[in-house]
């Protein structure tokens, strides 16, 4: 990756100044590639204006090589009036060095690192290799980067320009995407350019996109005429434009390539024209005309991602070139020697590197490895050694594995996977090869690349002789299926007999947290605990998984941990914590370019907000259908069942779950009793009896207080007389020992309803009052209303809490307001919601105005 040598200097060009041309004319001073780009320049102007006005804006330029993306980036730089500038260029050979691009981007601002909150400062410093410590929380790294840039932008608006995003390392790309998605009122403009098509995944989904296309014929003719040294005949012009599809760089290069006779039409043009991959060959022909020493110099520069001239000249001592070899390359305007060393166009670097013979590339990498500092550049040195290796080499493989360990400690999971994959390729021992492949696959799953992980597993299928390796592969495959939302396959892979699951859960709860494999094992344990219906173990393991994921900066496991915690809190009736889990996961998914609205549907259903819950469920169902996420449907069935039970719509509650959670062991353990209640109320006794048998089978291997309480409550619904009363009392006794109050409140409600129907009003009132109070406390409005109506039927009026102050707050404003009312500071709110403190301050100003309050104490009284 390359960084502008003046990245910390403000750019002070006037908008419309240097490079502007009236009436769409040819732009002087090397701006030919901007011909016909009025619309694109207009969008860039608006982006810069937003940053200058204190807001923020993002734009992603997409297009094929040579289409003019870089020229538009340069236009933005020259048009940015009074803005700080940071410019990065992704380099293919550095794509596996975790957080390298982020380090370069933030380098001008690291003097402000001490201004960050402690956890953010530690996470970012660890990721950038500035300090030791455990693997950093990936999203704390993103938040720290956002905060650091936001702080810098308070002095002067900031323009971040990133070219060739497809070649950034995945960790840096993820952080930059996070920052871009969380910008609000930070006076920051971010402008990306992405080459398409690209074999590498680019993490900029959901951001404003602008596809840069070929020029219209009139503009293409103008550009071709300006580039050609002599007059271009109309037929020749049409032929070149048709075969280039108006690609500006191709027009310029070909206009300079052909002779006057060819351009005039007096001599034939080559057939076909040197286009597409041949455009690289055009650059390569230019390189082949240079002296041998200069060609070797260019190859070394193309192979070295750091662009450090000192390393280049040290390598030159071994490769046979000196500083004088740079002259011909500079005179041809192919490269500048900085620092850093920069090629004029990425295609030149690509042509030089890939156009060289394999053994020549390996010779250059070997020289660069020897020239790289083994201390400060240990990872890069290992990578050069790997590229120089001719065959299996355990010493290089071991060095790569050490680089993987360092990347893992920084939270660079994609880099970890890349280093381990390359190490495995160079490993001569068969068992060690499989071990490194499995470790690479596990890292790729954690990095959010399950398809790559599956390909690695497929490569060692049939070679898993060690039972421990076979188990590890099954565990990774289960995680892959979970990441791909293939929950049916996940269950079959992870589902051993219940006693074995119980042993595994018990062992995980007793295991230390510092094992490298505990992250993935704890995730498996959460699923096992859920399948067993062990609510205490599920909550404990989900909390541990969350802690481990934060410490190791593992994005996917953190998101999964919040799902399990949300489910645990939801089943316990701790709706405030469930909402907190949902809020944070929604922020994570939004930062990743995804969506997470299922949790909102579940919380709304428990709160009894009928219209909102139904609308949210319909929205989630539509998106799940569009994205092929069928696993969400069973959770929507549960949400609808809870919603209809709260409002005593038993037939609708029963109809909401046609599959009875057969493919979801977690819901089958915790939610099946809801269907029993609905079935009994609808007279579907046979259905209820079969369901009770399933609840009993769940409780047998895992006789937790919750499981036993739910079983007794379910049996009570089917019993009569003293048997029913005994079972209700047994259920209440067990559920008092369970975590949370949701199922205890439901047991009191059902018992109170049974007592009222038995004409025991006084006894009924006691249990209905308890149920009403518990429902009110947890915020389950519909169930509280149901208990209130039952109390009224006994002749008693339930005491209602004062209604919350209504407002027209947006969802994010409501989140900010709730956290502020609870006593969180602006930096703490920013950290939890993954926004900048400046954005928090902006939202609080709007909240105070909307609610007509002047302090956080008043705010606490004004919101729900």
C-alpha positions in Angstrom: 0.0 0.0 0.0 1.2 3.5 -0.8 0.5 6.6 1.2 0.7 10.2 0.0 4.0 11.6 1.3 2.2 14.8 2.2 -0.7 13.0 3.9 -0.6 15.1 7.0 -0.5 18.4 5.1 -3.7 20.3 4.4 -4.9 20.7 0.9 -5.8 24.3 0.1 -6.8 24.2 -3.6 -9.9 26.2 -4.4 -12.9 24.2 -5.7 -13.2 24.9 -9.5 -9.6 26.1 -9.5 -6.7 24.0 -10.7 -7.9 21.5 -13.3 -11.3 23.1 -14.0 -12.3 23.7 -17.6 -15.3 25.7 -18.7 -17.9 24.2 -21.0 -16.6 20.7 -20.6 -13.3 21.4 -22.5 -10.1 19.5 -22.3 -8.6 19.8 -18.9 -4.9 20.9 -18.9 -2.0 19.7 -16.8 -2.6 15.9 -17.2 -6.3 16.0 -16.6 -7.3 14.4 -19.9 -9.0 11.5 -18.0 -11.6 13.9 -16.7 -13.1 14.7 -20.1 -16.8 14.0 -20.0 -16.9 13.5 -16.2 -19.2 16.4 -15.3 -21.7 14.2 -13.4 -19.0 12.3 -11.5 -17.3 15.6 -10.5 -20.6 17.0 -9.4 -21.0 14.1 -6.9 -17.5 14.6 -5.6 -18.1 18.3 -5.2 -21.2 17.6 -3.1 -19.2 15.1 -1.0 -16.5 17.7 -0.3 -19.1 20.4 0.5 -20.8 18.1 3.1 -17.5 17.7 4.9 -16.8 21.4 4.7 -20.2 22.1 6.3 -19.4 19.8 9.2 -21.4 16.8 8.0 -19.9 13.6 6.6 -20.2 11.8 3.3 -19.0 8.6 1.6 -18.7 7.6 -2.0 -17.4 4.4 -3.6 -16.2 4.6 -7.2 -16.4 1.3 -9.1 -15.1 0.4 -12.5 -12.7 -1.5 -14.7 -9.0 -0.7 -14.8 -8.3 2.5 -16.7 -11.8 3.8 -16.6 -10.8 7.0 -14.7 -11.3 6.2 -11.0 -7.9 7.4 -10.0 -8.3 10.6 -12.1 -11.5 11.3 -10.2 -9.7 10.8 -6.9 -7.0 13.2 -8.0 -9.8 15.7 -8.9 -11.2 15.4 -5.4 -7.8 16.0 -3.9 -7.2 19.1 -6.0 -10.7 20.4 -5.4 -10.6 19.9 -1.6 -10.4 23.4 -0.2 -8.9 23.7 3.3 -9.3 19.9 4.0 -6.7 17.6 5.6 -5.8 14.9 3.2 -4.9 11.2 3.7 -4.5 9.1 0.6 -3.9 5.3 0.5 -3.3 3.0 -2.5 -3.8 -0.7 -2.0 -1.0 -2.9 -3.2 -1.6 -6.6 -4.1 1.5 -7.9 -2.4 0.5 -6.4 0.9 -3.0 -7.7 0.9 -2.3 -10.3 3.6 -0.5 -8.1 6.2 -3.2 -7.4 8.8 -3.9 -3.7 9.8 -1.0 -2.5 7.6 -3.1 -0.1 5.6 -4.9 1.2 8.7 -1.5 1.9 10.3 -0.5 4.0 7.3 -3.9 5.8 7.2 -3.8 6.8 10.9 0.0 7.5 11.0 -0.4 11.3 10.7 -2.9 11.3 13.7 -1.2 8.9 16.1 0.1 11.8 18.1 -3.6 12.2 19.3 -3.8 8.6 20.5 -3.7 9.6 24.2 -7.0 11.5 23.6 -8.9 8.2 23.1 -10.6 6.4 26.0 -8.4 3.7 27.5 -10.0 0.6 26.0 -10.0 2.2 22.5 -6.4 3.4 22.9 -5.3 -0.1 24.0 -7.2 -1.9 21.2 -5.9 0.4 18.5 -2.3 0.4 19.8 -2.3 -3.4 19.9 -3.8 -3.8 16.4 -1.1 -1.4 15.0 1.7 -3.2 16.9 2.4 -0.1 19.0 2.0 -2.1 22.2 1.7 -5.7 23.4 -1.4 -7.4 24.8 -4.1 -9.8 23.8 -6.0 -9.8 20.6 -7.9 -6.5 20.4 -11.7 -6.2 20.1 -12.2 -5.7 16.3 -15.0 -3.2 16.8 -13.1 -1.3 19.5 -10.4 -0.9 16.8 -13.0 0.4 14.4 -14.4 2.7 17.0 -11.0 4.0 18.0 -10.2 4.7 14.3 -13.5 6.6 14.0 -12.9 8.6 17.1 -9.3 9.4 16.1 -10.4 10.6 12.7 -13.3 12.5 14.2 -11.0 14.3 16.7 -8.6 15.2 13.9 -11.5 16.6 11.9 -12.5 19.0 14.7 -9.4 21.0 13.7 -10.1 20.9 10.0 -12.4 18.8 7.9 -10.8 15.6 6.6 -10.7 13.9 3.2 -9.7 10.3 3.2 -9.0 8.9 -0.3 -8.4 5.2 -0.8 -7.5 3.8 -4.2 -7.5 0.1 -5.2 -9.5 -1.0 -2.1 -9.6 -4.5 -3.4 -5.9 -4.9 -2.5 -6.2 -3.6 1.1 -5.6 -6.2 3.8 -9.0 -7.5 5.0 -8.6 -6.2 8.6 -7.9 -2.6 7.4 -10.7 -2.8 4.8 -13.2 -4.0 7.5 -12.2 -1.1 9.8 -12.5 1.5 7.0 -15.9 0.1 6.0 -16.9 0.3 9.7 -15.8 3.9 9.9 -17.5 4.8 6.6 -20.8 3.3 7.8 -20.7 5.1 11.2 -20.0 8.6 10.0 -22.6 11.2 10.8 -21.7 14.7 11.7 -17.9 14.3 11.8 -16.8 16.6 9.0 -15.2 13.7 7.2 -15.4 12.8 3.5 -14.3 9.3 2.5 -13.8 8.5 -1.2 -13.0 4.9 -2.2 -12.1 3.4 -5.6 -12.6 -0.3 -6.3 -11.4 -2.1 -9.4 -14.0 -4.4 -10.9 -14.2 -7.2 -11.5 -12.1 -8.3 -8.5 -11.4 -11.8 -7.2 -11.2 -10.5 -3.6 -14.2 -9.6 -1.5 -14.6 -5.9 -0.9 -16.3 -5.0 2.3 -18.1 -1.8 1.2 -21.6 -3.1 0.7 -24.4 -0.7 1.5 -22.3 2.5 1.0 -23.2 5.0 -1.7 -21.9 3.7 -5.0 -21.0 5.4 -8.3 -20.2 3.1 -11.2 -17.7 4.9 -13.5 -18.4 3.8 -17.1 -16.8 4.3 -20.5 -17.1 7.7 -22.1 -19.9 8.6 -24.6 -18.7 8.7 -28.2 -18.4 12.5 -28.5 -16.3 12.7 -25.3 -14.2 9.7 -26.3 -13.4 11.3 -29.7 -12.3 14.4 -27.9 -10.0 12.5 -25.5 -8.5 10.4 -28.2 -7.8 13.4 -30.4 -6.1 15.2 -27.4 -3.9 12.2 -26.7 -2.8 11.3 -30.3 0.3 13.1 -31.7 -1.4 13.6 -35.1 -4.9 13.8 -36.6 -7.1 10.8 -36.1 -9.4 9.8 -39.0 -13.1 9.4 -38.2 -13.1 5.7 -39.2 -10.1 5.0 -37.1 -11.6 6.9 -34.2 -14.8 4.9 -34.3 -12.9 1.6 -34.4 -10.7 2.5 -31.4 -13.7 3.8 -29.4 -15.8 0.7 -30.2 -13.1 -1.7 -29.2 -12.2 0.2 -26.0 -15.8 0.8 -24.9 -14.8 4.3 -24.2 -12.2 3.4 -21.6 -10.2 6.6 -21.1 -6.8 5.1 -20.2 -7.0 2.7 -23.2 -7.9 5.7 -25.4 -4.9 7.7 -24.2 -2.4 4.8 -24.3 -3.6 3.6 -27.8 -3.7 7.2 -29.1 0.0 7.5 -28.2 0.8 3.9 -29.5 0.0 4.1 -33.1 1.8 5.8 -36.0 0.6 8.8 -37.9 -0.2 6.5 -40.8 -2.3 4.2 -38.6 -4.1 7.1 -37.0 -4.9 8.7 -40.3 -6.2 5.4 -41.7 -3.5 5.0 -44.3 -2.1 1.9 -42.5 -4.1 -0.9 -40.8 -4.5 -1.1 -37.0 -3.5 -4.3 -35.2 -6.3 -6.8 -35.0 -7.4 -7.2 -32.4 -6.4 -4.0 -30.6 -4.1 -4.5 -27.5 -7.0 -4.2 -25.0 -8.0 -5.8 -21.6 -5.1 -8.0 -20.4 -3.2 -6.7 -23.4 -3.2 -3.3 -21.9 -0.8 -4.7 -19.2 1.3 -6.0 -22.1 1.4 -2.5 -23.5 3.0 -1.3 -20.2 5.3 -4.4 -20.2 6.6 -3.5 -23.7 7.5 -0.1 -22.3 9.4 -1.8 -19.5 11.2 -4.3 -21.8 12.9 -1.4 -23.6 14.7 -0.4 -20.4 18.2 -1.6 -19.3 18.3 -4.9 -17.5 19.3 -3.4 -14.2 16.3 -1.0 -14.4 14.0 -3.9 -15.1 15.2 -5.7 -12.1 14.9 -2.6 -10.0 11.2 -2.3 -11.1 10.5 -5.9 -10.3 11.9 -5.5 -6.8 9.8 -2.3 -6.3 6.7 -4.2 -7.6 7.4 -7.1 -5.2 7.9 -4.9 -2.1 4.6 -3.7 -0.6 6.3 -1.4 1.9 7.8 0.9 -0.8 10.8 1.6 1.5 13.7 2.9 -0.7 16.2 1.8 1.9 15.1 -1.8 1.6 15.1 -1.5 -2.2 18.7 -0.3 -2.4 19.8 -3.0 0.1 18.2 -5.6 -2.0 19.8 -4.1 -5.1 23.2 -4.9 -3.7 22.3 -8.6 -4.1 20.4 -8.2 -7.3 22.9 -6.1 -9.2 21.4 -2.7 -9.5 22.2 0.6 -7.8 20.6 4.0 -7.6 21.6 4.9 -11.1 19.2 2.3 -12.5 16.4 4.4 -11.3 17.0 7.1 -13.9 15.5 5.4 -17.0 12.4 4.4 -15.0 11.8 7.9 -13.8 12.5 9.5 -17.2 9.7 7.2 -18.6 7.5 8.3 -15.8 6.9 4.7 -14.7 7.7 5.2 -11.1 8.8 7.8 -8.5 11.2 6.8 -5.7 9.6 8.8 -2.9 9.7 7.8 -0.2 7.6 5.8 -0.7 8.3 4.1 -4.0 5.2 4.6 -6.2 4.2 3.4 -9.6 2.3 5.8 -11.9 -0.5 3.3 -12.4 -1.4 0.0 -10.7 -1.4 -1.7 -14.1 2.3 -0.9 -14.4 3.1 -2.6 -11.1 0.9 -5.6 -12.1 2.5 -5.9 -15.5 6.0 -5.7 -14.1 5.4 -8.3 -11.4 3.3 -10.8 -13.3 5.2 -10.4 -16.5 8.5 -11.6 -14.9 9.5 -15.3 -14.9 8.6 -17.3 -11.8 12.2 -18.0 -10.8 13.2 -14.3 -11.3 10.3 -13.3 -8.9 11.6 -15.8 -6.4 15.1 -14.4 -6.7 13.8 -10.9 -6.0 11.7 -12.0 -3.0 14.8 -13.8 -1.5 16.8 -10.6 -1.8 14.0 -8.5 -0.3 13.7 -11.0 2.6 17.4 -10.5 3.4 17.1 -6.8 3.1 14.1 -6.6 5.5 14.7 -5.9 9.2 13.9 -9.3 11.0 12.8 -7.3 14.0 10.6 -4.5 12.8 9.6 -6.3 9.6 9.3 -9.9 10.8 6.0 -10.6 9.1 7.0 -9.1 5.8 10.3 -10.9 5.9 8.4 -14.2 6.5 6.1 -13.5 3.5 9.1 -12.7 1.2 10.8 -15.9 2.3 7.6 -17.9 1.5 7.4 -16.3 -1.9 11.0 -17.2 -2.5 10.6 -20.8 -1.5 11.0 -23.4 -4.3 9.6 -26.4 -2.4 8.6 -27.5 1.1 10.6 -25.8 3.8 9.8 -26.3 7.4 11.9 -23.3 8.6 9.9 -21.0 6.4 6.6 -22.6 7.4 7.5 -22.2 11.1 8.4 -18.6 10.5 5.0 -18.1 8.8 3.2 -19.8 11.7 4.9 -17.3 14.1 3.7 -14.5 11.9 0.2 -16.0 12.2 0.5 -16.0 16.0 1.5 -12.3 15.9 -1.4 -11.5 13.6 -3.9 -13.4 15.8 -2.6 -11.5 18.9 -3.5 -8.3 17.0 -6.9 -9.6 16.0 -5.9 -10.0 12.4 -7.8 -13.2 11.6 -7.7 -12.9 7.8 -3.9 -12.4 8.0 -3.8 -15.4 10.4 -5.6 -17.6 7.9 -3.4 -16.4 5.0 -0.1 -17.0 6.9 -1.2 -20.5 8.1 -2.5 -21.4 4.6 0.9 -20.5 3.1 2.7 -22.3 6.0 0.7 -25.5 5.3 1.7 -25.4 1.6 5.4 -25.3 2.6 5.1 -28.0 5.4 6.8 -31.3 4.5 5.4 -33.3 7.4 1.9 -34.7 6.6 0.5 -34.4 10.2 1.8 -30.9 10.6 0.3 -29.9 7.2 -3.1 -31.0 8.3 -2.8 -29.3 11.7 -1.9 -26.0 10.0 -4.7 -26.3 7.4 -7.2 -26.9 10.2 -5.9 -23.9 12.1 -6.1 -21.8 8.9 -9.7 -22.9 8.4 -10.7 -22.0 11.9 -9.1 -18.5 11.5 -11.0 -18.0 8.2 -14.3 -18.8 9.8 -13.6 -16.4 12.6 -12.6 -13.8 10.0 -16.0 -14.2 8.3 -14.8 -16.2 5.3 -16.7 -19.6 5.7 -16.4 -20.5 2.0 -12.7 -20.2 2.1 -12.6 -22.2 5.2 -14.7 -25.0 3.6 -12.3 -25.1 0.6 -9.4 -25.6 3.1 -11.3 -28.4 4.8 -12.1 -30.1 1.5 -8.4 -30.1 0.7 -7.6 -32.4 3.7 -10.7 -34.6 3.5 -9.7 -38.2 3.9 -6.4 -37.3 5.6 -7.7 -36.8 9.1 -6.1 -39.9 10.7 -5.9 -38.4 14.2 -9.3 -38.6 16.0 -8.6 -35.1 17.5 -8.1 -33.7 14.0 -11.3 -35.3 12.9 -13.2 -33.7 15.8 -11.6 -30.4 15.1 -12.7 -30.6 11.5 -16.3 -31.4 12.5 -16.3 -28.5 14.9 -15.0 -26.1 12.2 -17.6 -27.5 9.7 -20.3 -26.9 12.2 -19.2 -23.3 12.6 -19.1 -23.0 8.7 -22.7 -24.1 8.4 -23.7 -21.8 11.2 -22.0 -18.9 9.5 -23.8 -19.7 6.3 -27.1 -20.0 8.1 -27.4 -23.7 7.3 -28.8 -24.5 10.8 -30.1 -27.9 9.7 -26.6 -29.2 8.8 -25.2 -27.5 12.0 -27.5 -29.5 14.2 -26.7 -32.8 12.6 -23.0 -32.2 12.8 -22.9 -30.9 16.4 -25.7 -33.2 17.8 -24.3 -36.0 19.8 -26.3 -37.8 22.4 -27.6 -35.6 25.3 -25.2 -37.2 27.9 -22.2 -36.3 25.8 -23.5 -32.8 25.4 -23.9 -32.5 29.1 -20.4 -33.7 29.7 -19.1 -31.2 27.1 -21.0 -28.3 28.6 -19.7 -29.2 32.1 -16.2 -29.4 30.9 -16.4 -26.1 29.1 -17.7 -24.3 32.2 -14.8 -25.6 34.1 -12.1 -24.9 31.5 -9.7 -21.9 31.6 -10.3 -19.1 29.2 -6.8 -18.7 27.9 -6.7 -21.6 25.5 -6.4 -20.6 21.9 -9.2 -23.0 20.9 -11.7 -21.9 23.6 -13.3 -19.3 21.3 -14.7 -21.9 18.9 -15.3 -24.5 21.6 -17.3 -22.0 23.7 -19.5 -21.3 20.7 -20.2 -25.0 20.3 -21.0 -25.1 24.0 -23.6 -22.4 23.6 -25.4 -24.5 21.0 -25.1 -27.6 23.2 -26.5 -25.8 26.3 -29.4 -24.4 24.2 -30.2 -27.8 22.8 -30.2 -29.2 26.4 -32.5 -26.4 27.6 -29.9 -25.5 30.3 -30.6 -21.8 30.7 -27.9 -21.2 33.3 -25.2 -22.8 31.2 -26.4 -21.0 28.1 -26.2 -17.6 29.8 -22.8 -18.4 31.4 -21.3 -19.7 28.2 -22.7 -16.9 26.1 -21.2 -14.4 28.5 -17.9 -16.1 28.3 -18.0 -16.3 24.5 -18.8 -12.6 24.4 -15.8 -11.9 26.7 -13.5 -14.1 24.6 -14.6 -12.6 21.4 -14.0 -9.0 22.6 -10.6 -9.9 23.9 -9.6 -11.6 20.7 -11.2 -9.1 18.3 -13.2 -11.9 16.7 -16.1 -10.3 14.8 -18.3 -13.2 13.9 -18.1 -14.9 17.3 -19.0 -11.6 19.0 -22.1 -11.3 16.8 -22.9 -15.0 17.6 -22.3 -14.4 21.3 -24.8 -11.6 21.3 -27.4 -13.8 19.6 -27.1 -16.4 22.4 -27.1 -13.8 25.1 -30.2 -12.2 23.5 -32.0 -15.6 23.5 -30.9 -16.2 27.1 -32.1 -12.9 28.3 -35.3 -13.1 26.3 -36.2 -16.5 27.7 -35.5 -15.2 31.2 -37.6 -12.2 30.6 -34.8 -9.7 31.1 -36.0 -7.6 28.3 -33.8 -4.6 29.0 -30.7 -6.8 28.6 -32.2 -8.5 25.6 -32.7 -5.1 24.0 -29.1 -4.1 24.8 -27.8 -7.2 23.1 -29.9 -6.6 20.1 -28.9 -2.9 20.0 -25.2 -3.8 20.0 -25.6 -6.6 17.4 -27.6 -4.3 15.2 -24.7 -1.8 15.4 -22.2 -4.5 14.5 -24.3 -5.8 11.6 -24.8 -2.2 10.3 -21.1 -1.6 10.5 -20.6 -4.8 8.4 -23.2 -3.7 5.9 -25.8 -6.2 7.0 -29.1 -6.0 8.9 -30.3 -7.3 12.2 -34.0 -6.7 12.9 -35.0 -10.1 14.2 -34.1 -9.2 17.8 -36.3 -6.1 17.6 -39.2 -8.3 16.5 -38.7 -10.6 19.4 -38.4 -7.8 22.0 -41.5 -6.0 20.6 -43.5 -9.3 20.8 -42.6 -9.8 24.5 -43.4 -6.1 25.2 -46.8 -6.6 23.6 -46.5 -3.8 21.1 -48.9 -5.4 18.7 -48.8 -3.3 15.6 -45.1 -2.6 15.8 -44.3 -6.2 16.4 -46.4 -7.4 13.5 -44.9 -4.9 11.1 -41.4 -5.7 12.2 -42.1 -9.5 11.8 -43.4 -8.9 8.3 -40.3 -6.9 7.4 -37.9 -9.6 8.7 -39.9 -12.3 6.9 -39.6 -10.4 3.6 -35.8 -9.9 4.0 -35.3 -13.5 5.1 -37.0 -14.7 2.0 -35.0 -12.4 -0.3 -31.7 -13.4 1.4 -32.5 -17.1 1.8 -32.3 -17.0 5.6 -34.9 -19.6 6.4 -33.6 -20.1 9.9 -35.1 -16.8 10.9 -38.7 -18.1 10.2 -38.8 -20.4 13.3 -37.8 -17.4 15.5 -40.5 -15.3 13.8 -43.0 -18.1 14.6 -41.9 -17.9 18.2 -42.3 -14.1 18.3 -45.8 -14.3 16.8 -46.8 -17.0 19.3 -45.6 -14.9 22.3 -47.4 -11.8 20.9 -50.7 -13.7 20.4 -50.5 -15.4 23.8 -50.1 -12.1 25.5 -53.3 -10.8 24.0 -55.2 -14.2 24.6 -55.4 -14.9 20.9 -54.8 -18.6 21.4 -55.9 -19.9 17.9 -53.5 -17.4 16.3 -50.8 -18.4 18.7 -51.2 -22.0 17.8 -51.4 -21.3 14.0 -48.2 -19.2 14.2 -46.0 -22.2 14.7 -46.9 -24.9 12.1 -43.6 -26.7 12.4 -43.6 -26.8 16.3 -39.9 -25.9 16.4 -38.9 -29.4 15.2 -35.7 -28.1 13.5 -34.7 -25.7 16.2 -33.5 -27.5 19.4 -33.1 -24.2 21.3 -36.7 -23.1 20.7 -37.9 -26.6 21.2 -36.4 -26.6 24.7 -37.7 -23.2 25.8 -40.7 -22.3 23.6 -42.6 -25.5 23.2 -44.5 -24.9 26.5 -46.1 -21.8 24.9 -47.6 -24.0 22.2 -49.0 -26.4 24.9 -50.8 -23.5 26.5 -52.3 -22.4 23.2 -53.2 -26.0 22.2 -55.0 -26.6 25.5 -56.9 -23.3 25.2 -58.0 -24.3 21.7 -59.1 -27.8 22.7 -56.3 -29.5 20.9 -55.6 -31.9 23.7 -53.9 -34.6 21.6 -51.4 -32.1 20.2 -50.7 -30.8 23.7 -50.1 -34.3 25.1 -47.6 -35.1 22.4 -45.8 -31.8 23.0 -45.7 -32.5 26.7 -43.9 -35.7 25.9 -41.3 -33.8 24.0 -40.8 -31.3 26.9 -40.3 -34.3 29.2 -37.7 -35.8 26.9 -35.8 -32.4 27.0 -36.0 -32.2 30.8 -34.8 -35.8 31.5 -31.1 -35.3 30.6 -31.0 -31.7 31.8 -33.2 -31.4 34.9 -32.6 -27.7 35.6 -35.1 -25.7 37.6 -36.3 -24.0 34.4 -36.8 -27.3 32.6 -38.5 -28.9 35.5 -40.7 -25.9 36.1 -41.7 -25.7 32.4 -42.6 -29.4 32.4 -44.7 -29.1 35.6 -46.5 -26.0 34.2 -47.2 -27.8 30.9 -48.6 -30.9 32.7 -50.7 -28.7 35.0 -52.5 -27.3 31.9 -53.7 -30.8 31.1 -54.5 -31.9 34.6 -57.6 -31.5 36.7 -58.5 -30.8 40.3 -55.9 -31.3 43.0 -53.4 -32.7 40.5 -53.4 -29.5 38.5 -53.0 -27.4 41.7 -50.1 -29.5 42.8 -48.4 -29.2 39.5 -48.8 -25.4 39.4 -47.3 -25.1 42.8 -44.5 -27.4 41.8 -43.9 -25.3 38.7 -43.7 -22.1 40.8 -41.3 -23.7 43.2 -38.9 -24.7 40.5 -39.2 -21.5 38.5 -38.4 -19.4 41.5 -34.9 -20.9 41.3 -34.5 -20.2 37.6 -32.8 -17.1 36.2 -35.2 -14.2 35.4 -38.9 -13.9 36.0 -40.7 -14.5 32.6 -41.6 -18.1 33.1 -42.4 -17.6 36.8 -44.7 -14.8 36.0 -46.4 -17.0 33.3 -46.8 -19.8 35.9 -48.5 -17.4 38.4 -50.7 -16.1 35.6 -51.9 -19.5 34.6 -52.4 -20.6 38.2 -54.3 -17.5 38.9 -56.5 -18.0 35.8 -57.1 -21.6 36.9 -58.0 -20.5 40.5 -60.5 -17.9 39.2 -62.2 -20.5 37.0 -62.4 -22.7 40.1 -64.2 -19.8 41.8 -61.4 -19.3 44.3 -61.2 -15.5 43.8 -59.2 -14.6 46.8 -56.5 -17.2 46.0 -56.5 -16.1 42.4 -55.9 -12.5 43.3 -52.7 -13.3 45.1 -51.1 -15.0 42.1 -52.6 -12.6 39.5 -51.1 -9.6 41.5 -47.7 -11.3 41.5 -47.9 -12.0 37.8 -49.1 -8.5 37.0 -46.2 -6.9 39.0 -43.6 -9.1 37.4 -44.9 -8.4 33.9 -45.0 -4.7 34.6 -41.5 -4.8 36.0 -40.1 -6.6 32.9 -42.0 -4.5 30.5 -44.2 -7.2 29.1 -47.2 -5.0 28.4 -49.6 -7.5 26.8 -49.1 -10.1 29.5 -49.5 -7.4 32.1 -52.8 -6.4 30.5 -54.0 -10.0 30.4 -53.2 -10.3 34.2 -55.0 -7.0 34.8 -58.1 -8.2 33.0 -58.1 -11.4 35.1 -57.7 -9.4 38.3 -60.7 -7.2 37.2 -62.7 -10.4 36.8 -62.0 -11.2 40.5 -63.2 -7.7 41.5 -59.8 -6.1 41.9 -58.2 -3.3 39.9 -54.5 -3.7 39.0 -52.2 -0.8 39.8 -50.7 0.6 36.6 -47.4 2.3 36.2 -47.5 5.9 35.0 -47.3 6.0 31.2 -44.0 6.8 29.7 -43.5 10.2 28.1 -44.2 9.9 24.4 -41.9 11.4 21.8 -41.0 11.3 18.2 -37.4 10.1 18.8 -35.8 8.1 16.0 -34.6 4.6 16.9 -31.0 5.8 17.3 -32.1 8.8 19.3 -34.0 6.5 21.6 -30.9 4.4 22.1 -28.8 7.4 22.9 -31.4 8.8 25.2 -31.8 5.5 27.1 -28.1 5.2 27.7 -27.7 8.8 28.6 -30.6 8.6 31.1 -28.9 5.5 32.6 -25.9 7.6 33.4 -23.5 6.7 30.5 -21.1 9.4 29.4 -20.8 10.4 25.7 -17.7 8.3 25.1 -19.4 5.3 26.8 -22.5 5.8 24.6 -20.3 6.1 21.5 -18.4 2.9 22.4 -21.6 0.9 22.9 -23.4 2.2 19.7 -20.2 2.3 17.6 -20.5 6.0 16.7 -18.3 8.9 17.4 -18.7 11.0 20.6 -19.4 14.0 18.3 -22.3 12.1 16.8 -23.6 11.3 20.3 -23.4 15.0 21.2 -25.3 15.9 18.0 -28.1 13.4 18.8 -28.4 14.5 22.5 -28.9 18.1 21.3 -31.8 17.0 19.1 -33.2 14.8 21.9 -33.2 17.6 24.5 -35.0 19.9 22.0 -37.6 17.3 21.1 -38.3 16.3 24.7 -38.0 19.9 26.0 -35.5 18.9 28.8 -32.4 20.5 30.0 -30.5 17.8 31.9 -29.9 14.1 31.9 -31.9 13.8 35.1 -34.9 15.3 33.4 -34.2 13.0 30.4 -34.5 10.0 32.7 -38.0 11.0 33.6 -39.0 11.8 30.1 -38.3 8.5 28.3 -39.6 5.0 28.7 
